[in-house]
Amino acid sequence: MERDTAPTLSPLPTAELLELIRRRRSVKQNLLRPDPVARECVEQMLEAANWAPNHGGSEPWRFTVFAGEARRALGEAFARSYRLGIDPAKYVPEAEKAQLERVWLAPVWIAIGMQPGGRHPEWEEVAAVGAAVHAAQLVAASRGLAAFWTSGMPVLHENTARFVGLEAPARLLGFLYVGYPAIPWPEGLRGDWREKVAWRWD
Ligand SMILES: Cc1cc2nc3c(=O)[nH]c(=O)nc-3n(C[C@H](O)[C@H](O)[C@H](O)COP(=O)(O)O)c2cc1C
């Protein structure tokens, strides 16, 4: 097909998209309002995630959404994972309690799973899940929601993975917690993109 007759996307507002990408923010659980999030917002986030690039149609992202009372069992799983995973010499009862209670600080918790397709290296599947999560975060930001990707020991422990139904070769890559910030929308911090780019453009 001739290049100038090829179908194109109708023009999309790049400046607005770039602004959304810049302004998307992760806000820590202790700086969120407890207000519920409409399920429809979460559905839009996960639909966006499903459009992420992936190799060979593996669509490796798997999500489990926890909201409302369902968070109680999640908090118990985090607490048990802490007990199982911590070096006994470093065990602190307050830290276990914090794992139990943190789930109430954000109204929605989304387990981020990766189910490999088996035909491509695992890192490609993990990269695809990263792209999916970013898409979900952008939709969240467009709705005034902050979405924080958290990892760390209790979150990633195999007890937590089993709790959300992920068994090897599937992997738990963390949780995305979502909520309305209780603080003014924060500014992001990034170094200059130009310093991370080499050009060989003759
Ligand atoms: C895969 C992944 C795991 C992360 N895990 C943690 C974490 O466990 N704790 C933490 O403080 N930040 C973690 N972060 C960073 C935050 O989610 C967040 O992206 C970072 O604070 C930058 O803030 P911004 O998203 O508003 O730019 C993680 C980020 C990624 C991509």
The ligand as a MOL file (V3000), in Angstrom:
LIG
                    3D

  0  0  0     0  0            999 V3000
M  V30 BEGIN CTAB
M  V30 COUNTS 31 33 0 0 0
M  V30 BEGIN ATOM
M  V30 1 C 8.2480 -3.4410 40.0120 0
M  V30 2 C 8.2480 -2.3270 41.0130 0
M  V30 3 C 8.2740 -2.6210 42.3700 0
M  V30 4 C 8.3030 -1.5860 43.3160 0
M  V30 5 N 8.3120 -1.8960 44.6520 0
M  V30 6 C 8.3500 -0.9050 45.5710 0
M  V30 7 C 8.3460 -1.1810 46.9660 0
M  V30 8 O 8.2440 -2.3340 47.3960 0
M  V30 9 N 8.4390 -0.1400 47.8270 0
M  V30 10 C 8.5490 1.1520 47.3920 0
M  V30 11 O 8.6590 2.0580 48.2240 0
M  V30 12 N 8.5120 1.4560 46.0720 0
M  V30 13 C 8.4040 0.4590 45.1590 0
M  V30 14 N 8.3670 0.7680 43.8270 0
M  V30 15 C 8.3850 2.1920 43.4030 0
M  V30 16 C 7.0160 2.8410 43.4670 0
M  V30 17 O 5.9860 1.9630 43.0300 0
M  V30 18 C 6.9730 4.1240 42.5940 0
M  V30 19 O 6.9730 3.7980 41.2360 0
M  V30 20 C 8.1090 5.0740 42.8850 0
M  V30 21 O 8.0110 5.4930 44.2370 0
M  V30 22 C 8.1240 6.2970 41.9380 0
M  V30 23 O 6.9940 7.0680 42.1220 0
M  V30 24 P 6.0680 7.5120 40.8820 0
M  V30 25 O 5.4770 6.2110 40.3310 0
M  V30 26 O 5.0430 8.4170 41.4660 0
M  V30 27 O 6.9270 8.1730 39.8810 0
M  V30 28 C 8.3030 -0.2480 42.8730 0
M  V30 29 C 8.2450 0.0390 41.5020 0
M  V30 30 C 8.2260 -0.9740 40.5840 0
M  V30 31 C 8.1430 -0.6410 39.1100 0
M  V30 END ATOM
M  V30 BEGIN BOND
M  V30 1 1 1 2
M  V30 2 1 2 3
M  V30 3 2 2 30
M  V30 4 2 3 4
M  V30 5 1 4 5
M  V30 6 1 4 28
M  V30 7 2 5 6
M  V30 8 1 6 7
M  V30 9 1 6 13
M  V30 10 2 7 8
M  V30 11 1 7 9
M  V30 12 1 9 10
M  V30 13 2 10 11
M  V30 14 1 10 12
M  V30 15 2 12 13
M  V30 16 1 13 14
M  V30 17 1 14 15
M  V30 18 1 14 28
M  V30 19 1 15 16
M  V30 20 1 16 17
M  V30 21 1 16 18
M  V30 22 1 18 19
M  V30 23 1 18 20
M  V30 24 1 20 21
M  V30 25 1 20 22
M  V30 26 1 22 23
M  V30 27 1 23 24
M  V30 28 2 24 25
M  V30 29 1 24 26
M  V30 30 1 24 27
M  V30 31 2 28 29
M  V30 32 1 29 30
M  V30 33 1 30 31
M  V30 END BOND
M  V30 END CTAB
M  END
